Amino acid sequence: MIENTLIADDIFEKKFVCDLNSCKGQCCISGDSGAPLDKEETEILENIYEQVKPYIPAEGIEAIEKQGKWVIDSDGDYVTPLIAKNERCAYVFFDETKTAQCAIEKAYLEGKIKYQKPISCHLYPIRITRTPEYDLLNYHVWNICKDACRLGEKLQVSVFKFLKEPLIRKYGKEYYQYLEDYNQIRKS
């Protein structure tokens, strides 16, 4: 337990490094729901849509304008809309290598907006479950990430080290230092 979070041991023990050359961003194009969103992020998506829209393919724009910039899924969670049931996120475009990319992140990288992308995307494969008292941080296992697990093993990079930047984005530098310190204690 660190601050208001309970952290699964897998986040320290499992190895993971995204391997986009192998998976082509499959996590953005597979699944039965869009990317999970915090309530605050729904408002952000409303406010940045016009700046992000130029990076979204026509079918994504059509889906967003029909469904909304965010939707509530069958579990009652806020998520990004999908192109169609069980298809890719409406904010996805494909680069020249046919790798899924995020239109929101593209607008961010080009300086059009200050919001990078949904924190759930940035933190993947960590998934956060919220309770009234805590954020529960768990390692999400998905077969489409087997290449990322292999690369993480090869490079000996644990999940929390791979996700340093988004963990700092979500919880701050001091929090990440607690993770580092705890990991050292665990090893000794």
N, C-alpha and C positions, 0 to 999 in steps of 0.2 A: 504494500500500500504506500503510495506517495501522494501527498496532498489529498485531493478528493478523487483519486483514481485507484482502482484495483487492477493489477497488471498480471496477466497470465505468464507463467514461466517460459512458455514457448517463444515469447517475444525476445527473450534473451538466448534461448537454446537453439531455436531453428535458424537456419541460414537461408538468405534470400537476396537476390539482386535481379531486378527486372532484366529480361533478355528480349527486348523488342525485336531484334533481328530474327528470333525464333517464333515468338508468339504473335507478332504484328499487332499488338494492342488488343488482344482477344477479350480482355476484361471490359473493354468499352463497347464491344459488339455482341457479347453473350449475356445471357441471364434473362430472368423473367420480370425484371424491374429496372428502372433507371438508377443512377447514382444517388445514394442517400444524401439528404440535405439537412442541415440545421435550419431551424425556423428563420434565423437571421439571414441565411443564404437565399431564401425565397425572395426576400425583398431586394437583395443584391442582384439577383437574376432579372428581376423586373427593371431595375435601374440601369443595368449595363447592356441590355439586349440590343439596342440600336448600334452600339459600338462593336458588338460581337457578331451581329447579323452578317456583315460582309464576308466572314470566314466560314459561315455555315452553308452547306450545299442546299440546293432547292428543296429536296425532299425533307431535310431537317427543318427548314423554315416553314414548310407546309405543315409539318407535324406540330411544331411549336405554336404556330398561329391558330391551329385547330384545337389543340389540347391545352395550351398555356405554356408559359416559360418554365413552369414546374407543375407537378401533379401530385395527387395523393394516391399511393398504390393500394393494393388489396389488403395490405397489413395496416393501413392507416398512416404510413410514413410519407414524409415529403421526399420526392425524388425528381430527377430530371425526366422529361418525357422521352419515350422511345419512338422511333420511326413508325413501327407497328408492333403488335404483340410479339414478345420474345425476339425483337430485333435490336439493332444498335441504338445507342443514345442519340437523340436528335442533335446534339451539339458536336457530333463526330464528323470529321472530314478525313479523307485519306491522302497521304503524301505520295510522292513519286514512287516510293517503294511499296505502296499499297498497305502501309502501316497506319492504323487508326491514330488520329491525333485529335486533340481537344481544341475546338474553336475558341473557347473561353481562354485557355492558356495561350493560344496563338495571339489573341488580342492583347493579353497581358505582356507577353514577350516583346511585342511591337510597341509597347508603351501607350496603348489606347485606353487601358483600364488599369486599376490598381489591385484588382482581385485576381488571384492566380488561377484558381479552379476550385471546385468543391473539395472541402477538406477530406471528405471520405475517399475521394480519388487519390489525393495527394498522400494519404496515410495508408493506402492499400499495400500489403495484406493485413494491416491492423483494422479491425472493425470495432467501433465503439458502441456499447449498449449503455444507455443511460438509465439510472435508477434515481429516486429522489435524493439519495445521499452521495452516489458515486457515478463516475464514468468507469465502466468495465472495459478494459482494453484486452481484446483477444486476437489471437492469430487465426486468420481465416484460411483454411485449406481449400484450394480449388484446383482440380486436375489440369486446368489450362495453364497453371503456373509451374508445372513440373520442371520446365527449363530454367525458370528463375531459381528454383530450389537447387538444381544441379549447379548453376553458376555461383550461387551463394556458398555452396559447399566447396566448390573449387577455389573460390577466392577467400573463404573463411570469413564471411561477413554476416553477422547476425541481423535479424529483422530490425531490431531497434537501431543498430548502427546504420543500416541502409536507409532508414527513415528519419535520420537526424534532422534534416531541414523541416519536414512537415511536423515532427514532434515539437520542435522549437516554435514553429508557426502557431501550433494549437495551444501549447502549454507554457512556452517560454524557455529561455536559456537555463535558468536556475533549475527548472524541472528536469531538463535533459541532463544536467550535471548530476542530479540525484540518480537518474537512471545509470549513468556511467559509474558513479560511486557504488551503487547497489550491485552492479554487474561485477565490479572488482571484488566486493565482499563475497559474492556468490562463488567466485572462482577460487577464493583462498580457503 
